[in-house]
Amino acid sequence: MPKIKTNRSARKRLRKTGTGKLKRNKSLAGHFLAKKSSKRKRNLRKSTLVSSSDEKRVKKLVPYL
């Protein structure tokens, strides 16, 4: 059986937690920040988990993570 290629862009964006879930950073924090409130920008700095509905699909992108 050949090795599965890792999607490199996904690999750079994801980390694995101790329980095996995937951790990601939130989007929409790159630009257009003047119109966003301080509270919203502060919450965008926090990381979150990949949703359970997407997790199976995303794990195929990073099989050896």
N, C-alpha and C positions, 0 to 999 in steps of 0.2 A: 504494500500500500504506500503510495507516495505521500510525502509531507504536504500539509496544507499551507498555502501562503497566507501570512498575516497581512491584513490591510494596514499599511503603515500609518495612514492618517488617523485611523481609529485607535491604533496602539498609542499614539502620542497624546490622545485626548482622554484616555480611560485608565483607571487604576482599579485594582481589585481590593475589596475589603477583607477583613479577617473571616467573615462568614461566606465569602465567595460571590458577593454581589458586586456589581460594577458601579463605580463612582465616576461622576462627570462634573464638569464645570457648567454653570448656567450660561445661556447665550444672551445676546442683546446688550452686552456691557462694553462694546468696543468703541462705538461712536454715537453721536446724537445724544450726548449725556446732559446737555444743558436743559433739555425739556423733561428729564426724569428727576424725580424727587430724591433727596438724600437718602431717605429710607429705602426707596426702591434700588438705588445704586448700591447701598450697603448690603442688601439682601442678595443682589446679583454676585457679590464677591464670594458668597458661600457655595460650597459644592453640594451636589445632591446625587441621588441614586438614579440609575437608568430605570425607567418604568418597567413593571413586570411584563406588560404586553410587548415591549420591545426587546426584552432581555435575551430571549432565545435567538432572535435575528442578529443582535449585536454580538453575542458570544461566538457566532460563526465567523465574524470578522476578525476576532482575536482568539484563535483556538488555544494558544499556548500561554495566555496571560494568567 
